């Protein structure tokens, strides 16, 4: 019974803490599509050099970052000379500033969005050449502020709720409640166990008279043998 109570207390505490450490996580698929399928799923395909990455940081992963791409050629759709792309830090951790790539992008809310790690291929790689070929002949970027990617998207630091002061206070309170409930359960169980032992223990022997022999009491309180 004591071991069971300890397990109950441990489970209660872990359950309370578990509410605070579950963080949403998402990852993009990096396999399963051919370059032609990637292009077919995209609105804009362009080639260019990644000149900057604006990463606001934060405790939540994945979180959004903004790429600035100096566009050399547009193989599908339209793009400005300096394109701003909303990307995901986790899904594109191998894409670094200074590198040249072929980007297969979506148009979302009037801006450009990189949807997954399979949508970006380093220039000179077989996948990059296949994506460019599937997208069609190269065209020049536009000097037009109205095309997708011309405006810089806004991104801000994103913190998981459990990393905020209110979240940490909530976790502490839940942990305290879990420990308190578990402690009370343990105390009740131990009290029942001790009480049962006291009531079911051996009865003390009847007192004996001097000289041996068990004495008995009559109704008047006088011992006789």
C-alpha positions as protocol buffer text, in pm:
chain_id: "A"
residue {
  index: 1
  type: UNK
  ca { x: 0 y: 0 z: 0 }
}
residue {
  index: 2
  type: UNK
  ca { x: 283 y: 238 z: 82 }
}
residue {
  index: 3
  type: UNK
  ca { x: 447 y: 175 z: -257 }
}
residue {
  index: 4
  type: UNK
  ca { x: 113 y: 234 z: -430 }
}
residue {
  index: 5
  type: UNK
  ca { x: 70 y: 567 z: -253 }
}
residue {
  index: 6
  type: UNK
  ca { x: 419 y: 675 z: -353 }
}
residue {
  index: 7
  type: UNK
  ca { x: 341 y: 591 z: -714 }
}
residue {
  index: 8
  type: UNK
  ca { x: 17 y: 791 z: -696 }
}
residue {
  index: 9
  type: UNK
  ca { x: 205 y: 1094 z: -565 }
}
residue {
  index: 10
  type: UNK
  ca { x: 474 y: 1065 z: -831 }
}
residue {
  index: 11
  type: UNK
  ca { x: 223 y: 1033 z: -1113 }
}
residue {
  index: 12
  type: UNK
  ca { x: 28 y: 1334 z: -988 }
}
residue {
  index: 13
  type: UNK
  ca { x: 339 y: 1549 z: -974 }
}
residue {
  index: 14
  type: UNK
  ca { x: 462 y: 1440 z: -1316 }
}
residue {
  index: 15
  type: UNK
  ca { x: 121 y: 1496 z: -1471 }
}
residue {
  index: 16
  type: UNK
  ca { x: 110 y: 1850 z: -1338 }
}
residue {
  index: 17
  type: UNK
  ca { x: 459 y: 1929 z: -1461 }
}
residue {
  index: 18
  type: UNK
  ca { x: 390 y: 1762 z: -1793 }
}
residue {
  index: 19
  type: UNK
  ca { x: 128 y: 2022 z: -1871 }
}
residue {
  index: 20
  type: UNK
  ca { x: 397 y: 2286 z: -1878 }
}
residue {
  index: 21
  type: UNK
  ca { x: 674 y: 2121 z: -2075 }
}
residue {
  index: 22
  type: UNK
  ca { x: 470 y: 2012 z: -2376 }
}
residue {
  index: 23
  type: UNK
  ca { x: 561 y: 2243 z: -2651 }
}
residue {
  index: 24
  type: UNK
  ca { x: 411 y: 2236 z: -2988 }
}
residue {
  index: 25
  type: UNK
  ca { x: 664 y: 2125 z: -3257 }
}
residue {
  index: 26
  type: UNK
  ca { x: 630 y: 2097 z: -3629 }
}
residue {
  index: 27
  type: UNK
  ca { x: 866 y: 1983 z: -3895 }
}
residue {
  index: 28
  type: UNK
  ca { x: 847 y: 1991 z: -4270 }
}
residue {
  index: 29
  type: UNK
  ca { x: 880 y: 1680 z: -4478 }
}
residue {
  index: 30
  type: UNK
  ca { x: 1221 y: 1660 z: -4645 }
}
residue {
  index: 31
  type: UNK
  ca { x: 1152 y: 1365 z: -4875 }
}
residue {
  index: 32
  type: UNK
  ca { x: 891 y: 1209 z: -5096 }
}
residue {
  index: 33
  type: UNK
  ca { x: 860 y: 1462 z: -5382 }
}
residue {
  index: 34
  type: UNK
  ca { x: 1050 y: 1489 z: -5705 }
}
residue {
  index: 35
  type: UNK
  ca { x: 1178 y: 1830 z: -5821 }
}
residue {
  index: 36
  type: UNK
  ca { x: 895 y: 1840 z: -6077 }
}
residue {
  index: 37
  type: UNK
  ca { x: 640 y: 1782 z: -5800 }
}
residue {
  index: 38
  type: UNK
  ca { x: 798 y: 2052 z: -5587 }
}
residue {
  index: 39
  type: UNK
  ca { x: 767 y: 2298 z: -5873 }
}
residue {
  index: 40
  type: UNK
  ca { x: 407 y: 2192 z: -5943 }
}
residue {
  index: 41
  type: UNK
  ca { x: 320 y: 2264 z: -5579 }
}
residue {
  index: 42
  type: UNK
  ca { x: 478 y: 2612 z: -5589 }
}
residue {
  index: 43
  type: UNK
  ca { x: 366 y: 2953 z: -5715 }
}
residue {
  index: 44
  type: UNK
  ca { x: 707 y: 3114 z: -5769 }
}
residue {
  index: 45
  type: UNK
  ca { x: 1041 y: 2953 z: -5858 }
}
residue {
  index: 46
  type: UNK
  ca { x: 1346 y: 3177 z: -5858 }
}
residue {
  index: 47
  type: UNK
  ca { x: 1722 y: 3158 z: -5838 }
}
residue {
  index: 48
  type: UNK
  ca { x: 1929 y: 3398 z: -5634 }
}
residue {
  index: 49
  type: UNK
  ca { x: 2166 y: 3465 z: -5348 }
}
residue {
  index: 50
  type: UNK
  ca { x: 2052 y: 3479 z: -4988 }
}
residue {
  index: 51
  type: UNK
  ca { x: 2193 y: 3809 z: -4862 }
}
residue {
  index: 52
  type: UNK
  ca { x: 2039 y: 3824 z: -4516 }
}
residue {
  index: 53
  type: UNK
  ca { x: 1840 y: 3636 z: -4254 }
}
residue {
  index: 54
  type: UNK
  ca { x: 1629 y: 3828 z: -4003 }
}
residue {
  index: 55
  type: UNK
  ca { x: 1578 y: 3594 z: -3709 }
}
residue {
  index: 56
  type: UNK
  ca { x: 1387 y: 3758 z: -3421 }
}
residue {
  index: 57
  type: UNK
  ca { x: 1466 y: 3466 z: -3192 }
}
residue {
  index: 58
  type: UNK
  ca { x: 1245 y: 3340 z: -2917 }
}
residue {
  index: 59
  type: UNK
  ca { x: 1199 y: 3023 z: -2718 }
}
residue {
  index: 60
  type: UNK
  ca { x: 951 y: 2863 z: -2954 }
}
residue {
  index: 61
  type: UNK
  ca { x: 1080 y: 2629 z: -3223 }
}
residue {
  index: 62
  type: UNK
  ca { x: 1008 y: 2630 z: -3506 }
}
residue {
  index: 63
  type: UNK
  ca { x: 967 y: 3004 z: -3548 }
}
residue {
  index: 64
  type: UNK
  ca { x: 952 y: 3234 z: -3849 }
}
residue {
  index: 65
  type: UNK
  ca { x: 1246 y: 3417 z: -4002 }
}
residue {
  index: 66
  type: UNK
  ca { x: 1270 y: 3651 z: -4300 }
}
residue {
  index: 67
  type: UNK
  ca { x: 1509 y: 3591 z: -4587 }
}
residue {
  index: 68
  type: UNK
  ca { x: 1628 y: 3865 z: -4819 }
}
residue {
  index: 69
  type: UNK
  ca { x: 1712 y: 3720 z: -5160 }
}
residue {
  index: 70
  type: UNK
  ca { x: 1894 y: 3899 z: -5439 }
}
residue {
  index: 71
  type: UNK
  ca { x: 1706 y: 3750 z: -5734 }
}
residue {
  index: 72
  type: UNK
  ca { x: 1905 y: 3656 z: -6044 }
}
residue {
  index: 73
  type: UNK
  ca { x: 1634 y: 3479 z: -6246 }
}
residue {
  index: 74
  type: UNK
  ca { x: 1266 y: 3395 z: -6215 }
}
residue {
  index: 75
  type: UNK
  ca { x: 1161 y: 3061 z: -6364 }
}
residue {
  index: 76
  type: UNK
  ca { x: 798 y: 3071 z: -6259 }
}
residue {
  index: 77
  type: UNK
  ca { x: 567 y: 3352 z: -6151 }
}
residue {
  index: 78
  type: UNK
  ca { x: 694 y: 3700 z: -6068 }
}
residue {
  index: 79
  type: UNK
  ca { x: 939 y: 3832 z: -5811 }
}
residue {
  index: 80
  type: UNK
  ca { x: 1118 y: 4160 z: -5736 }
}
residue {
  index: 81
  type: UNK
  ca { x: 1493 y: 4207 z: -5761 }
}
residue {
  index: 82
  type: UNK
  ca { x: 1519 y: 4205 z: -5383 }
}
residue {
  index: 83
  type: UNK
  ca { x: 1268 y: 3949 z: -5259 }
}
residue {
  index: 84
  type: UNK
  ca { x: 1167 y: 3903 z: -4896 }
}
residue {
  index: 85
  type: UNK
  ca { x: 1063 y: 3550 z: -4806 }
}
residue {
  index: 86
  type: UNK
  ca { x: 895 y: 3428 z: -4490 }
}
residue {
  index: 87
  type: UNK
  ca { x: 1062 y: 3103 z: -4390 }
}
residue {
  index: 88
  type: UNK
  ca { x: 1079 y: 2866 z: -4096 }
}
residue {
  index: 89
  type: UNK
  ca { x: 1401 y: 2851 z: -3897 }
}
residue {
  index: 90
  type: UNK
  ca { x: 1366 y: 2485 z: -3805 }
}
residue {
  index: 91
  type: UNK
  ca { x: 1279 y: 2363 z: -4155 }
}
residue {
  index: 92
  type: UNK
  ca { x: 1559 y: 2555 z: -4325 }
}
residue {
  index: 93
  type: UNK
  ca { x: 1842 y: 2537 z: -4074 }
}
residue {
  index: 94
  type: UNK
  ca { x: 2091 y: 2445 z: -4347 }
}
residue {
  index: 95
  type: UNK
  ca { x: 2011 y: 2755 z: -4555 }
}
residue {
  index: 96
  type: UNK
  ca { x: 2263 y: 3025 z: -4465 }
}
residue {
  index: 97
  type: UNK
  ca { x: 2326 y: 3383 z: -4568 }
}
residue {
  index: 98
  type: UNK
  ca { x: 2575 y: 3420 z: -4851 }
}
residue {
  index: 99
  type: UNK
  ca { x: 2471 y: 3103 z: -5035 }
}
residue {
  index: 100
  type: UNK
  ca { x: 2304 y: 3079 z: -5373 }
}
residue {
  index: 101
  type: UNK
  ca { x: 1993 y: 2864 z: -5411 }
}
residue {
  index: 102
  type: UNK
  ca { x: 1693 y: 2781 z: -5623 }
}
residue {
  index: 103
  type: UNK
  ca { x: 1377 y: 2861 z: -5425 }
}
residue {
  index: 104
  type: UNK
  ca { x: 1034 y: 2708 z: -5487 }
}
residue {
  index: 105
  type: UNK
  ca { x: 794 y: 2936 z: -5300 }
}
residue {
  index: 106
  type: UNK
  ca { x: 425 y: 2984 z: -5226 }
}
residue {
  index: 107
  type: UNK
  ca { x: 234 y: 3310 z: -5243 }
}
residue {
  index: 108
  type: UNK
  ca { x: 55 y: 3355 z: -4910 }
}
residue {
  index: 109
  type: UNK
  ca { x: -125 y: 3676 z: -4819 }
}
residue {
  index: 110
  type: UNK
  ca { x: 51 y: 3869 z: -5092 }
}
residue {
  index: 111
  type: UNK
  ca { x: 397 y: 3760 z: -4977 }
}
residue {
  index: 112
  type: UNK
  ca { x: 639 y: 3479 z: -5051 }
}
residue {
  index: 113
  type: UNK
  ca { x: 658 y: 3181 z: -4820 }
}
residue {
  index: 114
  type: UNK
  ca { x: 908 y: 2893 z: -4811 }
}
residue {
  index: 115
  type: UNK
  ca { x: 701 y: 2595 z: -4708 }
}
residue {
  index: 116
  type: UNK
  ca { x: 955 y: 2321 z: -4640 }
}
residue {
  index: 117
  type: UNK
  ca { x: 1319 y: 2218 z: -4654 }
}
residue {
  index: 118
  type: UNK
  ca { x: 1266 y: 2030 z: -4981 }
}
residue {
  index: 119
  type: UNK
  ca { x: 1169 y: 2356 z: -5151 }
}
residue {
  index: 120
  type: UNK
  ca { x: 1521 y: 2502 z: -5142 }
}
residue {
  index: 121
  type: UNK
  ca { x: 1818 y: 2350 z: -5326 }
}
residue {
  index: 122
  type: UNK
  ca { x: 2177 y: 2480 z: -5337 }
}
residue {
  index: 123
  type: UNK
  ca { x: 2280 y: 2624 z: -5672 }
}
residue {
  index: 124
  type: UNK
  ca { x: 2476 y: 2370 z: -5873 }
}
residue {
  index: 125
  type: UNK
  ca { x: 2307 y: 2070 z: -5713 }
}
residue {
  index: 126
  type: UNK
  ca { x: 2113 y: 1824 z: -5927 }
}
residue {
  index: 127
  type: UNK
  ca { x: 1784 y: 1908 z: -5754 }
}
residue {
  index: 128
  type: UNK
  ca { x: 1835 y: 2281 z: -5818 }
}
residue {
  index: 129
  type: UNK
  ca { x: 1894 y: 2222 z: -6189 }
}
residue {
  index: 130
  type: UNK
  ca { x: 1593 y: 1990 z: -6210 }
}
residue {
  index: 131
  type: UNK
  ca { x: 1369 y: 2242 z: -6035 }
}
residue {
  index: 132
  type: UNK
  ca { x: 1477 y: 2523 z: -6267 }
}
residue {
  index: 133
  type: UNK
  ca { x: 1425 y: 2305 z: -6574 }
}
residue {
  index: 134
  type: UNK
  ca { x: 1079 y: 2195 z: -6460 }
}
residue {
  index: 135
  type: UNK
  ca { x: 978 y: 2556 z: -6389 }
}
residue {
  index: 136
  type: UNK
  ca { x: 1064 y: 2682 z: -6735 }
}
residue {
  index: 137
  type: UNK
  ca { x: 1295 y: 2937 z: -6898 }
}
residue {
  index: 138
  type: UNK
  ca { x: 1451 y: 3208 z: -6684 }
}
residue {
  index: 139
  type: UNK
  ca { x: 1311 y: 3560 z: -6685 }
}
residue {
  index: 140
  type: UNK
  ca { x: 1438 y: 3878 z: -6526 }
}
residue {
  index: 141
  type: UNK
  ca { x: 1303 y: 3999 z: -6190 }
}
residue {
  index: 142
  type: UNK
  ca { x: 1075 y: 4301 z: -6186 }
}
residue {
  index: 143
  type: UNK
  ca { x: 1118 y: 4650 z: -6048 }
}
residue {
  index: 144
  type: UNK
  ca { x: 765 y: 4648 z: -5915 }
}
residue {
  index: 145
  type: UNK
  ca { x: 672 y: 4710 z: -5553 }
}
residue {
  index: 146
  type: UNK
  ca { x: 338 y: 4531 z: -5592 }
}
residue {
  index: 147
  type: UNK
  ca { x: 465 y: 4182 z: -5679 }
}
residue {
  index: 148
  type: UNK
  ca { x: 481 y: 3915 z: -5409 }
}
residue {
  index: 149
  type: UNK
  ca { x: 793 y: 3944 z: -5197 }
}
residue {
  index: 150
  type: UNK
  ca { x: 845 y: 4316 z: -5242 }
}
residue {
  index: 151
  type: UNK
  ca { x: 720 y: 4401 z: -4893 }
}
residue {
  index: 152
  type: UNK
  ca { x: 911 y: 4296 z: -4583 }
}
residue {
  index: 153
  type: UNK
  ca { x: 694 y: 4071 z: -4365 }
}
residue {
  index: 154
  type: UNK
  ca { x: 680 y: 4143 z: -3995 }
}
residue {
  index: 155
  type: UNK
  ca { x: 801 y: 3878 z: -3755 }
}
residue {
  index: 156
  type: UNK
  ca { x: 832 y: 3900 z: -3378 }
}
residue {
  index: 157
  type: UNK
  ca { x: 976 y: 3694 z: -3099 }
}
residue {
  index: 158
  type: UNK
  ca { x: 756 y: 3402 z: -3015 }
}
residue {
  index: 159
  type: UNK
  ca { x: 767 y: 3246 z: -2672 }
}
residue {
  index: 160
  type: UNK
  ca { x: 598 y: 2928 z: -2563 }
}
residue {
  index: 161
  type: UNK
  ca { x: 337 y: 2998 z: -2298 }
}
residue {
  index: 162
  type: UNK
  ca { x: 530 y: 2795 z: -2042 }
}
residue {
  index: 163
  type: UNK
  ca { x: 838 y: 3018 z: -2091 }
}
residue {
  index: 164
  type: UNK
  ca { x: 649 y: 3334 z: -1997 }
}
residue {
  index: 165
  type: UNK
  ca { x: 631 y: 3455 z: -1632 }
}
residue {
  index: 166
  type: UNK
  ca { x: 262 y: 3363 z: -1615 }
}
residue {
  index: 167
  type: UNK
  ca { x: 335 y: 3020 z: -1761 }
}
residue {
  index: 168
  type: UNK
  ca { x: 614 y: 2953 z: -1512 }
}
residue {
  index: 169
  type: UNK
  ca { x: 388 y: 3059 z: -1225 }
}
residue {
  index: 170
  type: UNK
  ca { x: 117 y: 2825 z: -1355 }
}
residue {
  index: 171
  type: UNK
  ca { x: 362 y: 2537 z: -1372 }
}
residue {
  index: 172
  type: UNK
  ca { x: 481 y: 2606 z: -1017 }
}
residue {
  index: 173
  type: UNK
  ca { x: 122 y: 2614 z: -887 }
}
residue {
  index: 174
  type: UNK
  ca { x: 32 y: 2292 z: -1070 }
}
residue {
  index: 175
  type: UNK
  ca { x: 342 y: 2124 z: -930 }
}
residue {
  index: 176
  type: UNK
  ca { x: 254 y: 2241 z: -579 }
}
residue {
  index: 177
  type: UNK
  ca { x: -101 y: 2112 z: -617 }
}
residue {
  index: 178
  type: UNK
  ca { x: 29 y: 1779 z: -745 }
}
residue {
  index: 179
  type: UNK
  ca { x: 273 y: 1740 z: -457 }
}
residue {
  index: 180
  type: UNK
  ca { x: 6 y: 1843 z: -202 }
}
residue {
  index: 181
  type: UNK
  ca { x: -253 y: 1601 z: -336 }
}
residue {
  index: 182
  type: UNK
  ca { x: 3 y: 1324 z: -354 }
}
residue {
  index: 183
  type: UNK
  ca { x: 120 y: 1394 z: 0 }
}
residue {
  index: 184
  type: UNK
  ca { x: -235 y: 1389 z: 134 }
}
residue {
  index: 185
  type: UNK
  ca { x: -306 y: 1062 z: -43 }
}
residue {
  index: 186
  type: UNK
  ca { x: 13 y: 914 z: 100 }
}
residue {
  index: 187
  type: UNK
  ca { x: -76 y: 1031 z: 452 }
}
residue {
  index: 188
  type: UNK
  ca { x: -426 y: 882 z: 433 }
}
residue {
  index: 189
  type: UNK
  ca { x: -298 y: 548 z: 307 }
}
residue {
  index: 190
  type: UNK
  ca { x: -27 y: 530 z: 570 }
}
residue {
  index: 191
  type: UNK
  ca { x: -281 y: 620 z: 841 }
}
residue {
  index: 192
  type: UNK
  ca { x: -507 y: 337 z: 730 }
}
residue {
  index: 193
  type: UNK
  ca { x: -216 y: 92 z: 727 }
}
residue {
  index: 194
  type: UNK
  ca { x: -101 y: 190 z: 1078 }
}
residue {
  index: 195
  type: UNK
  ca { x: -456 y: 180 z: 1215 }
}
residue {
  index: 196
  type: UNK
  ca { x: -513 y: -167 z: 1073 }
}
residue {
  index: 197
  type: UNK
  ca { x: -193 y: -297 z: 1230 }
}
residue {
  index: 198
  type: UNK
  ca { x: -291 y: -160 z: 1571 }
}
residue {
  index: 199
  type: UNK
  ca { x: -637 y: -319 z: 1565 }
}
residue {
  index: 200
  type: UNK
  ca { x: -524 y: -656 z: 1431 }
}
residue {
  index: 201
  type: UNK
  ca { x: -213 y: -702 z: 1653 }
}
residue {
  index: 202
  type: UNK
  ca { x: -178 y: -978 z: 1924 }
}
residue {
  index: 203
  type: UNK
  ca { x: -372 y: -923 z: 2250 }
}
residue {
  index: 204
  type: UNK
  ca { x: -164 y: -886 z: 2568 }
}
residue {
  index: 205
  type: UNK
  ca { x: -156 y: -1193 z: 2805 }
}
residue {
  index: 206
  type: UNK
  ca { x: -388 y: -1203 z: 3110 }
}
residue {
  index: 207
  type: UNK
  ca { x: -208 y: -1101 z: 3431 }
}
residue {
  index: 208
  type: UNK
  ca { x: -105 y: -1389 z: 3659 }
}
residue {
  index: 209
  type: UNK
  ca { x: -126 y: -1408 z: 4038 }
}
residue {
  index: 210
  type: UNK
  ca { x: 192 y: -1437 z: 4237 }
}
residue {
  index: 211
  type: UNK
  ca { x: 293 y: -1800 z: 4269 }
}
residue {
  index: 212
  type: UNK
  ca { x: 168 y: -1897 z: 3926 }
}
residue {
  index: 213
  type: UNK
  ca { x: -168 y: -1967 z: 3776 }
}
residue {
  index: 214
  type: UNK
  ca { x: -391 y: -1736 z: 3592 }
}
residue {
  index: 215
  type: UNK
  ca { x: -624 y: -1541 z: 3807 }
}
residue {
  index: 216
  type: UNK
  ca { x: -988 y: -1477 z: 3729 }
}
residue {
  index: 217
  type: UNK
  ca { x: -1206 y: -1202 z: 3860 }
}
residue {
  index: 218
  type: UNK
  ca { x: -1548 y: -1271 z: 3996 }
}
residue {
  index: 219
  type: UNK
  ca { x: -1833 y: -1030 z: 3971 }
}
residue {
  index: 220
  type: UNK
  ca { x: -1725 y: -857 z: 4293 }
}
residue {
  index: 221
  type: UNK
  ca { x: -1370 y: -796 z: 4169 }
}
residue {
  index: 222
  type: UNK
  ca { x: -1214 y: -1063 z: 4401 }
}
residue {
  index: 223
  type: UNK
  ca { x: -963 y: -1285 z: 4234 }
}
residue {
  index: 224
  type: UNK
  ca { x: -995 y: -1658 z: 4291 }
}
residue {
  index: 225
  type: UNK
  ca { x: -831 y: -1964 z: 4149 }
}
